[in-house]
Amino acid sequence: MKNHFKNGIIVDDDVAIQMGQILNIEARHDEANNIFETSQTLDSQIEQLWNDLRDVPFEEDNDTQELYLAHDWQVFTKGTWRETIWLWFDAYHSKGVASLL
């Protein structure tokens, strides 16, 4: 498994490719810049996933009070931290996760 940087965020190859398949796109790897790029036209699909995520249950870690997935969702497995999922949205939405909040 390799990781790449997108907008200063580490993006896992496997997750990027699997999410690309869900969105019915092909993630391109720019060897020169070590960056995954997706088209800005995908924003509406990403926004739909974001809206779907609102209905996905999370549980709170008793020690850290951080939220994690209560069950598998898309390619993210149960126990994935909410922040990890948000980082994916931040990396692939043209305006970042802040625009989705």
Secondary structure as UniProt FT lines:
FT   STRAND          3..6
FT   TURN            7..8
FT   STRAND          9..12
FT   HELIX           13..22
FT   TURN            23..24
FT   STRAND          28..30
FT   TURN            31..34
FT   STRAND          35..37
FT   HELIX           40..42
FT   HELIX           43..53
FT   TURN            54..55
FT   STRAND          58..60
FT   TURN            62..64
FT   STRAND          67..69
FT   TURN            74..75
FT   TURN            78..79
FT   HELIX           82..92
FT   TURN            94..95
FT   HELIX           97..99
//
